[in-house]
C-alpha cells in the first residue's frame, strides 16, 4: 500500500517562499511519476508540477514555471516542491500524488492512483 504524507505548508507573505515535502512509502517508486496538485476553495484541483522519479524529468504548469521547483531525494523517498515568489493566487490545499504507470499524461489527475491528505498554503497580500 502506497502512502504519501505531505508537510511544509503554512502562512507566508506575498513574495515569500515555502518548501513542501511528500514522504512516500510502500513501494519502489523508480517507475513512478510523482505530481503536485492544488485546489483553492470553489475551484477544480489543478496540476502544478510533476517529476519522473527515475530520470528526473520535470514538468510545470505555466502559472508556476520559473517560480516553483520540483525535485526528489531517492535516499529519503521524498519529493519536494520549492515555491518562490509566492502570490496570493497560490493559496490552496496542495496535494502530492503518485502515478505508478509513469505515463506522460502527468497533468491529468485521474492518472494518479495515490494521493496524500494535503497541506495548506496561504499567501497573504
N, C-alpha and C positions, 0 to 999 in steps of 0.2 A: 504494500500500500504506500503510495506516494504521499508525503506530507510536505507542505510548503508553509513556512512561517515568516511573515513579514515583520519588519521593525524599522524604526528610524523616522517615522512621521512626527509631525509637530506643528507648532505655530511659528511662522517666520515672517519678517517684514519683506515687502517687495524689494527685489534686488539681492536678497539673501540666498543662502544655499542650504541644501539638506542632502543627506545620503541615505537612501533606503537600502535595506538588506532583505534578502529572501534566502532563508536556510532551507535547503532541500534534503530530504531523506527518503529511504525506502527503495531506491533503485540505483542502477548505474545510469548516469544521465548523459553519457557520451554521445548518444544519437539524438538527444532531445533538442528542441528549440524552446528556449525559455523567454517568456514575454512579460512585459509590464503593461497593464491597462489601468484606466482610471474612470471613475464615474462621479460626476457632480450631481447635486440634487436636481431632480427633474430632467436629467439628461441620460442619453444612452451611454453604456460602457464603451469607451473608445480605446483604440490601440495607442500606445505611447512608444514602446521600443521593444526590440527582441534581439536575441543573440543565439547563434548556433553554437551549442556547447563545445563540440569538438574543434571546429575550425575557428571559432571566434568571430565569424562574420556578424556584423551588427546592422540593424535596420531601425529607422526612426520615423515617427510621424513628422510631417512638415512643421507642425506647430512647436515642436521641441528641438528640432535639428539645430545644432550649434550651441545649445544650452544644456542639454541632458547627455549623459554618457552612460551606457550600459556596459557592464563588464562582469567577469566571473572569476572565482578563485577555485580552481579544481581541488586544491588540498582541503578546502573547507566546505566544498559542495554548496557554495553560496554565490548568488547573483546579486549585483549591486546596481543601483540607479543613482548616479550623482546628478543632482539638479542644481544648476547655477542660474543666476539672473532670474529668479522666480518672479512670477507675475500673479496678481490676484486671480486671473483666469486659470491658473494652475491648481487652484483649490479644488480638491476632490478626495475621494477614497481611492487609494492606489492598491491594485491587486497584482500579485505575482501569479503567473500561470505556466503550465508545462505542457508541451506538445510532444508526446512520446514518438510520434511518427516522423518528426523532423521535417515536416512539409515546408514548402515555400509560401504557403498561404498564411504567413505569420501575422497579418493584420486582422484575420478573421477569428473572432473569439470562439466560435464553435469548433475550431480546430484544436483547441486546448482542452485536454481531458481533466486536468487537475488545477485547482485554484486554492490560493491562500485565503485567509479571513479578511485581509485588507488592513491598511494602515492609513490614518487620516493625515492629509497635508492641508494646512490652512495658511494662505498667504494674505497678509493684511496690507492695505494700501497706505 
